Amino acid sequence: MKLKRFFAAVIAAAAVSAFGTATAFAVGDGEAAYCFDNANKISDWQTYGSTAETGFAIAQKTGVSLNGDGCLVVSENSSGDVENGFGGAYISSDTFSLENFGGCTFTMNVMLCEGMEAFADNFSLYSDGMIWLQSIPQNLSSSTWTEVSLTLPEDAANTTVGFTIPTFQICTGDILYIDDFTITLPDGTSVENLGDYVPKKIVGEDAVSTGANIALTIVLVVLILAIVGGIGLIVSAIIKKFA
């Protein structure tokens, strides 16, 4: 595995320059393959590598999202630095009845958890199989979402795509959020949502209170009556003038 990645690194550097910054195919709310608004499809994602050593875990979280009602949260629980660490979470092409992901474009949206700016040094969107390719996001923020994109060459017979363990430092807690993982096929069509989309619930300050609705309705009725009354006075005055 290490030897394979060593030789792939040279090619990957050029490939990322050519494909990692490709323009993503925009999708609307609820159109991503994985929306992570519930935990229905978390089982599609398999983990590998130094997950035990880092306490790496993924889970669905409601209430934080770019779109929909939730997202995926990535956490770690490690008490010591991990040497020669590698690994992460991935999905396989056979999940989508594809022989491989050659020619596909992948996008995901990432936002750091509060205070975790120093713990995403190893995080990337990657694909593996015939060759290792990755796209490393820059300047991740805990206040805004960042889109990360990776496009595979058509002849890259890679069968897996996923994201790496964020850090191999001592770290405990939630590190980052992932939302709207999109898979665009070589023909430009996107894999439809697999069943984990839930529309965003409007609560608290996002919802207009019943009292405010009543007040707005009263104001609207008064305005309408005032307009109708004003028109009536004008018409009455005109009739009297020409009577």
Secondary structure, DSSP 4 states (H G I P E B T S, - for coil): -HHHHHHHHHHHHHHIIIIITPPP----TT-SSB--SSSTTGGG-EEEETHHHHT-EEEEEES--SSTTEEEEEEEEESSPPTT--EEEEEEGGGGT-S--TT-EEEEEEEEPTT-TTS-TT--EEEESSS-EEE---S--SSS-EEEEEE--TT----EEEEE-S--SSEEEEEEEEEEEEEE-TTS-BPPP-S---PPP--GGGSPPHHHHHHHHHHHHHHHHHHHHHHHHHHHHHHHHH-
